[in-house]
Structure formats: C-alpha cells, structure tokens
Amino acid sequence: MINIKNTLPVAADLKWLFLDLNSYFASVEQQDNPALIGRPVAVVPMMTDATCAIAASYEAKAYGIKTGTKIYEAKAKCPDLVCVLARHDRYVYYHHKIVEEIARHTPINKVWSIDELSSRLPPNKRSVEAAIALAHRIKKGLRENIGPAIRASIGLAPNGFLAKVATDMEKPDGLVILHQDHLPGRLFDLSLTDLPGINTNMERRLFRAGIRTVEQFWNVSPKHARKVWGSVSGERFWYNLRGADIPDQKTQRGMIGHSRVLDPDLRPPDMARLVARRLTNKAAARLRRENYHATSFVLSVRSLSGEKWAKQISVSPAQVNFMFLKALDDLWAAMMLELKPARLKKISVTYSGLCTTDEITPDLFDTASEDFQGLKKKNEKLSSLIDQVNQRYGAEALQIGFSPKTQAGHVGTKIAFSRIPDVAEFQE
C-alpha cells in the first residue's frame, strides 16, 4: 500500500504523454484497404447479422454505431455499412510497428492495451512548448511511416491518469493539455464515468454517497473518497485527479485462457467439443511459452438459449496438453449430463493457480513413482515438439486431434482489453 501524505505531491510541468489510437481496428482495415477510407466500417467476429460490432470507424460512429451494436441494428441505421471480418494478427502487426515508431520519439513507459500507451517524458520535454512539439512529431511519424488512416489522440498532463483523461476529450486526432495550473478547469465538464476507473457500478456507489458530478467529487476530502471506495484506491483516485504523480500498483498474472463465440456450424456439441480441445491446446502452449504451470482448469459454456455452466478441476502443477485434455474430457462429460445443450454459443477455458517451476512443491507420490515420472517426461517432450513444429511451419501444422476451421481463422487468439497476443501466439 502506498503512503499518501497530506501534502499533495504535484508537479508544475507536463511529466506524462498518453496516446490513444482512434478506432484502431477499423483504422487498420481502412489503411490496408484504401477503398474503405471515408466509408462506414464495422469490424465483426463473424459474418452474420446476429453478431455485434467489435469496432467501428468514425464514419460508422456518426450513425450511432459503436462497439457492441448488433449488426442487424447497425445496418438499419446505416444501409451502406461495410462489415469486415476481424484480423487480429494484422492488428498485432500494426501495433508493433506503431510502438517502434513512437519509441523513436519518446521512451515508452507502459503499453496499456493494443491501442493505448504512455510515456514518462524526459525532463527536457516537459515544458508546454516541448511537449506539444513532441506530440506533433509523433502524429507526423504515424502519418508518414505507418499510414494516413492511423490517427491518435494525445493527452499531456502532470500524471498518467490525467493524460489518459485528456485523450478522451478530443477525438479523433486530438491533442489536449491538462496543466496543473488550469485544474480543475475542463474536468468539471466530464461525467463521472468519463474518468478511468469509474464504471457504472462505482458510479452507483458514488450516487449513494451523494456524489453525482466530477465537481462534487473534487470537493470531498481524500478520507471521504477512501470511505466511498472502501479502500485506499479511493484516496489514490482523489490525488490522481489533482495531478499527483503516484506510481502504479504492480499486479501479478492470475490466469491464462481462451474463449470463442462459435460460428453457427460449430454450435452442435460434438463440433463445439473440438473447438474446446483446440482452445485447451492453445492455452497450454501459452503456459509453456510464458513458463507457467497451472493448478486449476475451468470449462465454462453458454448455450444458444442463454443457459450458463461452469466447473473447475484441480490438478498437480502442469503445463502439458495431455493432462488438461483429460480434465476437459471429464468436465465436458459432466456438462453434457447436467446442461444437456442442443447447441452451444460460447466456450471458454481457463488455467488458473499459476506458478513458475521454482514455486512448485512436488507431490511425494509423484516424485517417488518412476512410472509417473516417465509419463511426465514423455508428455513434456511431446508438447515441446508440437510447439517447435508449429513455430517453424505455422499454426496447426501439428495438432492433437482434428481442429475445426473458423471464419476468423485464429481459434482463441484475439485481442482483449489490456491483453495483446504475442506474434508467436498466432503460430500455436
């Protein structure tokens, strides 16, 4: 827990730059296909009107189309809407090119997601004039070296929190400064949910405490903010809003998993099970690549009628495919018996209880059994061989069992908030 003192540790200069790529997935599609520039585009996980948009170009947003909009509703709003199948491998490819370009201009402190990053500015770049000049150089570099369809909003502020807030104040292609001397200023024009960290649940909690505007929150004490949050996070938030440069709290990875909304022809249980096996193998490959072992395996499903089912199996620390495929078979049999689904819509597999090799305490029976140790080594060698072949010859060159094809191509590999797949993941 951080020690927040009564004296506000603020900086008069602009220490942080935050960059938010505008309508990133749709912009990549427009960059790769110039015929889409200027047209309303929705990026979709599968080609059906029953699905949702996972991204929309600004031309589509002008019609009220946004992430989560059902495609049949989107087409009713905009008959000229162009739907494009998501290509997560291209978004990761462009992401790395963009990061390399920005790193030419300023050190990157943290990559927050596929389309967001922050930079703690060097001392000679913290004046208003120097920071603005830097922001313009970054925008020019993106235009000239990545492509004219790739635009970004940039925020400059005394801390990373306010720099992120600034990026949302002007889109697309914005540049906003929130200087310490001008606070609270434009902050009072925002709604509570415009601030990072306040979702609808937290907004309801603030409402119950009589806080309905940013101005009302600004005027409470830090101790009262802590009380509303129920933790020191409220006090951290209070100081962040005032420009205090508070270090981020470190987090530890707790799980690795993959999920898939099934294509219509993969929704019968026998086909869905093949997808579940593929997701299990793929997540196991990530465990090995990131040098983790898992002690728990979870299968969760949602039927086409909306029913949900999830169960967990505990295992000895492992990272090989075969143990988790056995766990999947056991859970799948239980699911079919209890849920009796005619068709499934979504499947998720999750490995949790992660630990590294050094953190494993071997089971006494496991270490004493020569048969167990022989089988363990055999399975580890086979799993490693599968990884090597797929990395060299491409994803699914060598697989355990049949792997069904999907519209999007990459089963399980997709970009989620705060998770950017490694390039290697598309070869697993």
C-alpha positions, 0 to 999 in steps of 0.5 A, a space after each residue: 500500500 502506498 503512503 499518501 501524505 497530506 501534502 499533495 505531491 504535484 508537479 508544475 510541468 507536463 511529466 506524462 504523454 498518453 496516446 490513444 489510437 482512434 478506432 484502431 481496428 477499423 483504422 487498420 482495415 481502412 489503411 490496408 484497404 484504401 477503398 474503405 477510407 471515408 466509408 462506414 466500417 464495422 469490424 465483426 467476429 463473424 459474418 452474420 447479422 446476429 453478431 455485434 460490432 467489435 469496432 467501428 470507424 468514425 464514419 460508422 460512429 456518426 450513425 450511432 454505431 459503436 462497439 457492441 451494436 448488433 449488426 442487424 441494428 447497425 445496418 438499419 441505421 446505416 444501409 451502406 455499412 461495410 462489415 469486415 471480418 476481424 484480423 487480429 494478427 494484422 492488428 498485432 502487426 500494426 501495433 508493433 510497428 506503431 510502438 517502434 515508431 513512437 519509441 523513436 520519439 519518446 521512451 515508452 513507459 507502459 503499453 496499456 492495451 493494443 491501442 493505448 500507451 504512455 510515456 514518462 517524458 524526459 525532463 527536457 520535454 516537459 515544458 508546454 512548448 516541448 511537449 506539444 512539439 513532441 506530440 506533433 512529431 509523433 502524429 507526423 511519424 504515424 502519418 508518414 511511416 505507418 499510414 494516413 488512416 492511423 490517427 491518435 489522440 494525445 493527452 499531456 498532463 502532470 500524471 498518467 491518469 490525467 493524460 489518459 483523461 485528456 485523450 478522451 476529450 478530443 477525438 479523433 486526432 486530438 491533442 489536449 493539455 491538462 496543466 496543473 495550473 488550469 485544474 480543475 478547469 475542463 474536468 468539471 465538464 466530464 461525467 463521472 464515468 468519463 474518468 478511468 476507473 469509474 464504471 457504472 457500478 462505482 458510479 452507483 456507489 458514488 450516487 449513494 454517497 451523494 456524489 453525482 458530478 466530477 465537481 462534487 467529487 473534487 470537493 470531498 476530502 481524500 478520507 471521504 473518497 477512501 470511505 466511498 471506495 472502501 479502500 485506499 484506491 479511493 484516496 489514490 483516485 482523489 490525488 490522481 485527479 489533482 495531478 499527483 504523480 503516484 506510481 502504479 500498483 504492480 499486479 501479478 498474472 492470475 490466469 491464462 485462457 481462451 474463449 470463442 463465440 462459435 460460428 453457427 456450424 460449430 454450435 452442435 456439441 460434438 463440433 463445439 467439443 473440438 473447438 474446446 480441445 483446440 482452445 485447451 491446446 492453445 492455452 497450454 502452449 501459452 503456459 509453456 511459452 510464458 513458463 507457467 504451470 497451472 493448478 486449476 482448469 475451468 470449462 465454462 459454456 453458454 448455450 444458444 438459449 442463454 443457459 450458463 455452466 461452469 466447473 473447475 478441476 484441480 490438478 498437480 502443477 502442469 503445463 502439458 496438453 495431455 493432462 488438461 485434455 483429460 480434465 476437459 474430457 471429464 468436465 465436458 462429460 459432466 456438462 453434457 449430463 447436467 446442461 444437456 445443450 442442443 447447441 452451444 454459443 460460447 466456450 471458454 477455458 481457463 488455467 488458473 493457480 499459476 506458478 513458475 517451476 521454482 514455486 512448485 512443491 512436488 507431490 511425494 507420490 509423484 516424485 517417488 513413482 518412476 512410472 509417473 515420472 516417465 509419463 511426465 517426461 514423455 508428455 513434456 517432450 511431446 508438447 515441446 515438439 508440437 510447439 517447435 513444429 508449429 513455430 517453424 511451419 505455422 499454426 496447426 501444422 501439428 495438432 492433437 486431434 482434428 481442429 475445426 476451421 473458423 471464419 476468423 481463422 485464429 481459434 482463441 487468439 484475439 485481442 482483449 482489453 489490456 491483453 495483446 497476443 504475442 506474434 508467436 501466439 498466432 503460430 500455436 
